[in-house]
Amino acid sequence: MRKLRYPESETDCTLSLSYDPLNVKSYLRRATARFNLGQLDAAEVDLKRVLILEPNNKQAQDKLHLIQLIEKELLLQYPEDESLKPSTKDTQDQPPGDTVDISHTYGEHECQISEGEEADLHKLFNKCKKNPGHLDFIPIKQFKIDHLPADYRDQDLYNFIKVAADLTVRVSVNMVSPFRPQFFPNTHVQYPFYNKGGNASTRSGSGLISVYEYRDGLGCDARGSGSSQLTGDQLTTDYVSCPCEKCKQSGNASKVWWEIFVNTATHVVFDDIEASRTTCRLFFDDKDSPKVIIDKVTMDYVNIGNDNIRLKHVTCDTKLGPRLYDLVRRLFDLGNEVWNKFSQRTSDKVNLIVSHPHGCSKYVSIGRWVDNYRVEECDYNDKFDRTKFTYTTSTCPGSSGARIHCVGIGTGHVHNGAMHSKLNYSSVDLFRK
């Protein structure tokens, strides 16, 4: 362990695990780094993974016991600290909905399972039982403004969907982590692919890209801001040159690089083990689209209970990076225009989804959202709640992880699955009040 260089050590271990996701030593070293950085929850996760791989590992047992003692001591010292207590919410009527038990809003996931061949995916598309013929799906290259509901045939909204489509990717994974839980947290709902660890069949979902641009270690988001819109944290790094493998080996690392994030569902990509076996296909608009693929992705953020994950890929490619960054900036600007025009017209509940049904090229589907369940307040930004949507908008296997676009509403929700009621449902995510 590098003394007093725990951030670098954590990064090194994460990189090591991307190549060998079952490396016990790397989990132990990363747990130690995270412990010393004060990230007790993350350290505890790493140690529990070690004990799954090696149940009698004494080092992991001792460190885990120490963390549990520290957490117990914190609760004893600060018994009135609300941040250390489970949150409880009342069920009074309040926008955007009641704070309720949402365990009934689960159903079947919509990952597409296949043997990994493109021809196999097209067969699955043609034999689809959920949406025979896919009559409510519009190929992105055929999507016109006239496809929008009559009162929503607005050029900015149309352009917003087209740019969102440019940033929509197919996510393919060929590994199942042994760490998938049996149930979704705090429910008795079976977690997808539980007890299939090591299985290498391919599954696919969808995701949406966001990008930060870095120059000499100073980051900038799509708003042109150097700080996070949600948390206010500065977008700075401890390094001033591109950390990609190409730059590390060149001896002449670029001072400009881009962090490409893919936002999708946790049940599509569960953890860093699965991230190491994940590829994302970009600009897959039809069968003739060139293959633009990013791999070497790592897990940047995950919330199993809310069912969302953010993957990260670093590049200094001066064609791909600026292209994606400009698209994200345009999406942000168009999103503001759409918000200004339609935020007072949300009673129509128009909802659109761009996804890769059955792992094939991009399609747009249009429908309406039905309910927006308030789960809890956002703990770091009082402008947002955490909510969960249900909707009629058509989806298929392969749509899991696709962003849902509720017109006139600020959301970050992704598609999760389909209920027996034939409604579809989203992840739990931020909803602008």
C-alpha positions as CSV (number, residue, x, y, z in Angstrom):
1,M,0.0,0.0,0.0
2,R,1.4,3.4,-0.9
3,K,1.6,5.4,2.3
4,L,-0.8,8.3,2.5
5,R,-1.7,7.8,-1.2
6,Y,-4.9,6.0,-0.7
7,P,-6.8,7.7,-3.6
8,E,-4.1,6.4,-6.0
9,S,-4.1,3.0,-4.4
10,E,-7.9,2.7,-4.7
11,T,-7.7,3.6,-8.4
12,D,-4.9,1.1,-9.0
13,C,-6.9,-1.7,-7.3
14,T,-10.1,-0.8,-9.3
15,L,-8.0,-1.0,-12.5
16,S,-6.6,-4.4,-11.4
17,L,-10.1,-5.7,-10.7
18,S,-11.2,-4.6,-14.1
19,Y,-8.7,-7.2,-15.5
20,D,-9.2,-9.8,-12.8
21,P,-12.5,-9.3,-11.1
22,L,-12.0,-12.2,-8.6
23,N,-8.6,-11.0,-7.3
24,V,-8.9,-11.2,-3.5
25,K,-5.7,-9.2,-2.8
26,S,-7.0,-6.3,-4.8
27,Y,-10.3,-6.3,-2.9
28,L,-8.4,-6.3,0.4
29,R,-6.1,-3.5,-0.7
30,R,-9.0,-1.4,-2.0
31,A,-10.9,-2.0,1.2
32,T,-7.9,-0.7,3.2
33,A,-7.7,2.3,1.0
34,R,-11.4,3.1,1.3
35,F,-11.3,2.5,5.0
36,N,-8.5,5.1,5.4
37,L,-10.4,7.5,3.1
38,G,-13.4,7.2,5.4
39,Q,-15.5,5.3,2.9
40,L,-16.7,2.7,5.4
41,D,-19.7,1.4,3.4
42,A,-17.6,0.9,0.3
43,A,-14.8,-0.8,2.3
44,E,-17.5,-3.1,3.9
45,V,-18.8,-4.1,0.4
46,D,-15.2,-5.1,-0.7
47,L,-14.6,-7.1,2.5
48,K,-17.9,-9.0,2.1
49,R,-16.9,-9.8,-1.5
50,V,-13.7,-11.3,-0.2
51,L,-15.6,-13.5,2.2
52,I,-17.9,-14.8,-0.6
53,L,-14.7,-15.8,-2.5
54,E,-12.8,-17.0,0.6
55,P,-15.2,-17.5,3.5
56,N,-12.4,-18.1,6.0
57,N,-10.2,-15.2,5.1
58,K,-9.1,-13.9,8.5
59,Q,-7.8,-10.6,7.3
60,A,-11.2,-9.7,5.8
61,Q,-13.1,-11.0,8.9
62,D,-11.0,-8.8,11.2
63,K,-11.3,-5.7,9.1
64,L,-15.0,-6.2,8.7
65,H,-15.4,-6.6,12.5
66,L,-13.5,-3.4,13.0
67,I,-15.8,-1.5,10.7
68,Q,-18.8,-2.8,12.4
69,L,-17.4,-1.7,15.8
70,I,-16.8,1.8,14.4
71,E,-20.3,2.1,13.0
72,K,-21.8,0.9,16.3
73,E,-19.7,3.5,18.2
74,L,-20.8,6.3,15.9
75,L,-24.4,5.4,16.6
76,L,-23.8,5.5,20.3
77,Q,-22.0,8.8,20.1
78,Y,-24.6,10.5,17.9
79,P,-27.9,8.9,18.8
80,E,-29.9,12.0,17.7
81,D,-28.1,12.5,14.4
82,E,-30.8,12.0,11.8
83,S,-28.3,11.3,9.1
84,L,-27.4,8.1,10.9
85,K,-31.0,6.8,11.2
86,P,-33.2,5.1,8.6
87,S,-35.4,7.7,7.0
88,T,-39.2,7.5,7.6
89,K,-41.7,9.3,5.5
90,D,-45.4,10.0,6.0
91,T,-48.0,9.2,3.5
92,Q,-49.7,12.6,3.3
93,D,-50.7,13.6,-0.2
94,Q,-48.0,15.7,-1.7
95,P,-46.5,16.2,-5.1
96,P,-45.4,14.3,-7.1
97,G,-47.3,11.5,-5.3
98,D,-47.6,9.6,-2.0
99,T,-44.6,8.3,-0.2
100,V,-45.6,4.6,-0.4
101,D,-44.4,1.1,-0.3
102,I,-43.3,0.5,-4.0
103,S,-42.7,-3.2,-3.7
104,H,-45.7,-3.8,-5.9
105,T,-44.1,-1.8,-8.7
106,Y,-41.7,-4.7,-9.7
107,G,-42.2,-7.2,-12.4
108,E,-40.0,-8.8,-15.1
109,H,-36.6,-7.3,-16.1
110,E,-36.2,-6.5,-19.7
111,C,-32.6,-7.5,-20.5
112,Q,-32.3,-9.5,-23.7
113,I,-30.6,-12.9,-23.3
114,S,-28.9,-14.3,-26.4
115,E,-26.0,-16.3,-27.7
116,G,-24.2,-13.1,-28.7
117,E,-24.6,-13.2,-32.5
118,E,-26.3,-10.3,-34.3
119,A,-28.4,-12.8,-36.4
120,D,-29.7,-14.3,-33.2
121,L,-30.9,-10.9,-32.0
122,H,-32.8,-10.3,-35.2
123,K,-34.5,-13.7,-34.8
124,L,-35.5,-12.7,-31.3
125,F,-36.8,-9.4,-32.6
126,N,-39.0,-11.1,-35.2
127,K,-40.3,-13.7,-32.7
128,C,-41.2,-11.2,-30.0
129,K,-44.2,-12.2,-27.9
130,K,-44.6,-9.0,-25.9
131,N,-45.0,-6.7,-29.0
132,P,-45.6,-8.8,-32.1
133,G,-44.6,-6.7,-35.1
134,H,-43.4,-3.9,-32.9
135,L,-46.1,-1.6,-34.2
136,D,-45.5,1.0,-31.5
137,F,-41.8,1.2,-32.2
138,I,-40.4,3.7,-34.7
139,P,-36.9,3.1,-36.2
140,I,-34.9,6.2,-35.3
141,K,-33.9,6.9,-38.9
142,Q,-37.7,7.0,-39.8
143,F,-38.7,9.1,-36.8
144,K,-40.4,12.3,-37.9
145,I,-41.9,15.3,-36.1
146,D,-45.4,14.0,-37.2
147,H,-44.9,10.9,-35.0
148,L,-45.3,13.2,-31.9
149,P,-48.8,13.8,-30.5
150,A,-50.5,16.7,-32.3
151,D,-50.0,19.2,-29.5
152,Y,-46.4,18.3,-29.1
153,R,-45.1,18.7,-32.6
154,D,-42.5,21.1,-31.6
155,Q,-39.1,21.4,-33.3
156,D,-37.1,21.7,-30.1
157,L,-38.8,18.5,-28.7
158,Y,-38.2,16.7,-31.9
159,N,-34.5,17.8,-31.9
160,F,-34.2,16.8,-28.2
161,I,-35.3,13.2,-29.0
162,K,-33.0,13.0,-32.0
163,V,-30.0,14.1,-29.9
164,A,-31.0,11.8,-27.0
165,A,-31.1,9.0,-29.6
166,D,-27.5,9.9,-30.7
167,L,-26.4,9.5,-27.1
168,T,-28.3,6.2,-26.5
169,V,-26.1,3.1,-26.6
170,R,-26.6,-0.7,-26.6
171,V,-25.0,-2.2,-23.5
172,S,-23.8,-5.8,-23.8
173,V,-22.5,-7.9,-20.9
174,N,-21.2,-11.5,-21.0
175,M,-20.7,-12.2,-17.3
176,V,-22.9,-12.7,-14.3
177,S,-21.3,-11.6,-11.0
178,P,-21.3,-14.0,-8.1
179,F,-22.3,-11.1,-5.8
180,R,-25.8,-10.6,-7.2
181,P,-28.2,-10.7,-4.2
182,Q,-31.2,-13.1,-4.0
183,F,-33.7,-10.2,-3.6
184,F,-34.0,-6.5,-4.4
185,P,-33.1,-4.7,-1.1
186,N,-36.0,-4.5,1.4
187,T,-38.3,-6.7,-0.8
188,H,-39.1,-10.3,-1.5
189,V,-38.7,-9.6,-5.2
190,Q,-36.2,-12.0,-6.9
191,Y,-33.1,-10.3,-8.2
192,P,-32.4,-10.9,-11.9
193,F,-29.8,-13.6,-12.6
194,Y,-29.3,-14.5,-8.9
195,N,-27.3,-17.7,-8.4
196,K,-26.0,-17.7,-11.9
197,G,-22.5,-16.3,-11.1
198,G,-19.9,-17.0,-13.8
199,N,-22.5,-17.6,-16.5
200,A,-21.1,-16.2,-19.7
201,S,-24.2,-15.9,-21.9
202,T,-24.7,-12.5,-23.4
203,R,-27.4,-10.1,-22.2
204,S,-28.1,-6.6,-23.5
205,G,-29.8,-3.5,-22.4
206,S,-29.7,0.2,-23.2
207,G,-28.1,3.3,-21.7
208,L,-27.6,7.0,-22.1
209,I,-24.2,8.8,-22.4
210,S,-23.1,11.9,-20.4
211,V,-19.6,13.4,-20.7
212,Y,-17.1,15.6,-18.8
213,E,-14.2,17.3,-20.6
214,Y,-10.9,17.6,-18.7
215,R,-8.0,20.0,-19.3
216,D,-5.0,19.8,-17.0
217,G,-7.1,18.0,-14.4
218,L,-9.9,20.6,-14.4
219,G,-13.3,19.2,-15.6
220,C,-16.3,20.9,-17.3
221,D,-19.8,19.5,-17.7
222,A,-22.4,20.1,-20.5
223,R,-23.4,23.4,-18.8
224,G,-19.9,24.7,-19.1
225,S,-19.6,24.4,-15.3
226,G,-16.6,23.1,-13.3
227,S,-18.9,21.7,-10.6
228,S,-21.6,19.1,-10.3
229,Q,-25.1,20.5,-10.9
230,L,-26.6,18.2,-8.1
231,T,-23.9,18.2,-5.4
232,G,-21.8,21.3,-6.2
233,D,-18.6,19.2,-6.0
234,Q,-15.7,20.5,-8.1
235,L,-14.9,18.4,-11.2
236,T,-11.1,18.2,-10.5
237,T,-8.7,15.3,-10.5
238,D,-5.4,14.5,-8.6
239,Y,-3.8,14.1,-12.0
240,V,-3.2,16.5,-14.9
241,S,-2.9,14.2,-17.9
242,C,-5.1,11.5,-19.5
243,P,-5.2,8.3,-17.4
244,C,-6.2,6.0,-20.2
245,E,-4.0,2.9,-20.9
246,K,-2.8,4.4,-24.2
247,C,-1.4,7.5,-22.5
248,K,0.0,5.6,-19.6
249,Q,2.1,3.5,-22.0
250,S,3.1,6.4,-24.3
251,G,5.2,8.5,-22.0
252,N,3.5,11.6,-23.6
253,A,0.1,11.6,-22.0
254,S,-2.5,14.0,-23.4
255,K,-3.5,17.0,-21.2
256,V,-7.0,16.9,-22.6
257,W,-9.3,14.0,-22.2
258,W,-13.0,13.1,-21.8
259,E,-14.8,10.9,-19.2
260,I,-17.7,9.2,-20.9
261,F,-20.4,8.0,-18.6
262,V,-23.1,5.4,-19.5
263,N,-26.1,5.5,-17.3
264,T,-28.1,2.3,-17.2
265,A,-29.8,-0.1,-14.8
266,T,-27.9,-2.1,-12.1
267,H,-29.7,-5.3,-13.1
268,V,-28.1,-4.9,-16.5
269,V,-24.6,-4.3,-15.2
270,F,-24.3,-5.1,-11.5
271,D,-20.8,-4.4,-10.3
272,D,-17.1,-3.9,-11.4
273,I,-16.9,-7.7,-12.3
274,E,-19.6,-7.3,-14.8
275,A,-18.3,-3.9,-15.9
276,S,-15.0,-5.5,-16.9
277,R,-17.0,-7.7,-19.3
278,T,-19.2,-4.9,-20.7
279,T,-19.1,-3.2,-24.1
280,C,-21.2,-0.3,-25.4
281,R,-22.1,0.2,-29.0
282,L,-22.6,3.8,-30.1
283,F,-24.5,5.3,-33.0
284,F,-26.2,2.0,-33.8
285,D,-29.1,3.5,-35.8
286,D,-29.6,0.7,-38.4
287,K,-28.1,-2.5,-39.7
288,D,-25.6,-0.5,-41.8
289,S,-24.2,1.7,-39.0
290,P,-20.5,1.4,-38.5
291,K,-19.4,-0.3,-35.3
292,V,-18.3,2.3,-32.8
293,I,-17.6,0.4,-29.5
294,I,-16.2,1.5,-26.2
295,D,-15.0,-1.1,-23.7
296,K,-12.6,-1.0,-20.8
297,V,-15.4,0.5,-18.7
298,T,-15.4,0.7,-14.9
299,M,-18.1,1.2,-12.3
300,D,-18.3,4.8,-11.3
301,Y,-21.5,4.8,-9.2
302,V,-24.0,2.2,-8.2
303,N,-27.2,2.0,-6.2
304,I,-28.7,-1.5,-6.1
305,G,-31.9,-0.5,-4.3
306,N,-32.7,2.3,-6.8
307,D,-31.5,0.1,-9.7
308,N,-29.2,2.5,-11.4
309,I,-25.5,2.4,-12.2
310,R,-23.1,4.8,-13.9
311,L,-20.2,3.3,-16.0
312,K,-17.1,5.2,-16.9
313,H,-14.8,5.1,-19.9
314,V,-11.8,7.5,-20.3
315,T,-10.6,8.6,-23.7
316,C,-8.3,11.2,-25.4
317,D,-9.7,10.3,-28.8
318,T,-10.0,13.8,-30.4
319,K,-12.8,12.7,-32.7
320,L,-15.0,10.7,-30.4
321,G,-14.6,12.9,-27.2
322,P,-15.5,16.2,-28.7
323,R,-18.4,14.7,-30.8
324,L,-20.0,13.2,-27.7
325,Y,-19.3,16.3,-25.5
326,D,-21.0,18.5,-28.1
327,L,-24.0,16.2,-28.3
328,V,-24.4,16.3,-24.5
329,R,-24.1,20.1,-24.5
330,R,-26.8,20.3,-27.2
331,L,-29.0,17.9,-25.3
332,F,-28.7,20.1,-22.2
333,D,-29.6,23.2,-24.1
334,L,-32.6,21.6,-25.9
335,G,-33.7,20.1,-22.6
336,N,-34.0,23.6,-21.1
337,E,-36.0,24.8,-24.1
338,V,-38.4,21.8,-23.8
339,W,-38.7,22.4,-20.0
340,N,-39.6,26.1,-20.6
341,K,-42.2,25.2,-23.2
342,F,-43.9,22.2,-21.6
343,S,-43.3,22.3,-17.8
344,Q,-46.8,23.8,-17.4
345,R,-48.4,21.1,-19.6
346,T,-47.5,17.9,-17.7
347,S,-51.1,16.8,-17.3
348,D,-50.9,15.1,-20.7
349,K,-48.1,12.9,-19.2
350,V,-46.3,12.4,-22.5
351,N,-43.4,10.0,-22.2
352,L,-40.8,8.8,-24.8
353,I,-38.2,6.1,-24.7
354,V,-35.3,5.5,-27.1
355,S,-33.9,2.0,-26.7
356,H,-32.3,-1.0,-28.4
357,P,-35.2,-3.6,-28.3
358,H,-33.8,-7.2,-28.5
359,G,-30.3,-5.7,-28.8
360,C,-31.1,-4.5,-32.3
361,S,-30.8,-0.9,-33.6
362,K,-32.5,2.1,-32.1
363,Y,-36.2,2.6,-31.9
364,V,-38.4,5.4,-30.4
365,S,-41.6,4.6,-28.5
366,I,-44.2,7.1,-27.4
367,G,-46.8,6.7,-24.6
368,R,-47.8,8.2,-21.3
369,W,-46.7,7.9,-17.7
370,V,-49.4,6.8,-15.3
371,D,-48.0,7.2,-11.7
372,N,-45.0,8.9,-10.2
373,Y,-44.5,7.4,-6.7
374,R,-42.6,9.6,-4.3
375,V,-40.0,7.3,-2.5
376,E,-38.1,9.9,-0.4
377,E,-36.5,13.3,-0.4
378,C,-33.1,13.8,-2.0
379,D,-30.6,14.0,0.9
380,Y,-28.2,16.5,-0.8
381,N,-30.4,18.7,-2.9
382,D,-33.8,20.1,-1.8
383,K,-34.9,20.8,-5.3
384,F,-35.3,17.1,-6.0
385,D,-37.2,14.1,-4.7
386,R,-36.6,10.4,-5.5
387,T,-39.5,8.9,-7.3
388,K,-40.5,5.9,-9.4
389,F,-42.6,6.0,-12.6
390,T,-45.0,3.6,-14.2
391,Y,-46.0,4.1,-17.9
392,T,-47.7,2.7,-20.9
393,T,-44.8,3.5,-23.3
394,S,-43.9,0.3,-25.2
395,T,-40.7,-1.5,-24.3
396,C,-39.2,-4.9,-25.0
397,P,-36.3,-7.1,-23.8
398,G,-33.3,-5.0,-24.5
399,S,-34.9,-1.8,-23.2
400,S,-33.7,-2.2,-19.6
401,G,-31.6,0.8,-18.7
402,A,-32.9,3.1,-21.4
403,R,-33.6,6.7,-20.2
404,I,-37.3,7.6,-20.0
405,H,-38.1,11.1,-21.2
406,C,-41.2,12.6,-19.5
407,V,-41.9,15.8,-21.4
408,G,-41.9,18.9,-19.3
409,I,-40.5,17.1,-16.3
410,G,-36.9,16.9,-15.1
411,T,-36.0,13.3,-14.5
412,G,-33.0,10.9,-14.6
413,H,-35.0,7.7,-14.5
414,V,-34.1,4.6,-16.6
415,H,-36.4,1.8,-17.7
416,N,-36.4,-1.3,-15.4
417,G,-39.1,-3.7,-16.5
418,A,-42.7,-4.7,-17.1
419,M,-45.4,-5.6,-14.6
420,H,-48.1,-8.2,-15.0
421,S,-50.6,-5.3,-15.2
422,K,-48.9,-4.6,-18.6
423,L,-47.6,-1.3,-17.2
424,N,-43.9,-0.7,-17.4
425,Y,-41.8,0.8,-14.6
426,S,-38.6,2.8,-14.0
427,S,-35.8,2.9,-11.6
428,V,-35.9,5.1,-8.5
429,D,-34.2,8.4,-9.4
430,L,-34.3,12.2,-9.0
431,F,-37.4,14.2,-9.9
432,R,-37.2,17.9,-10.1
433,K,-40.0,19.3,-7.8
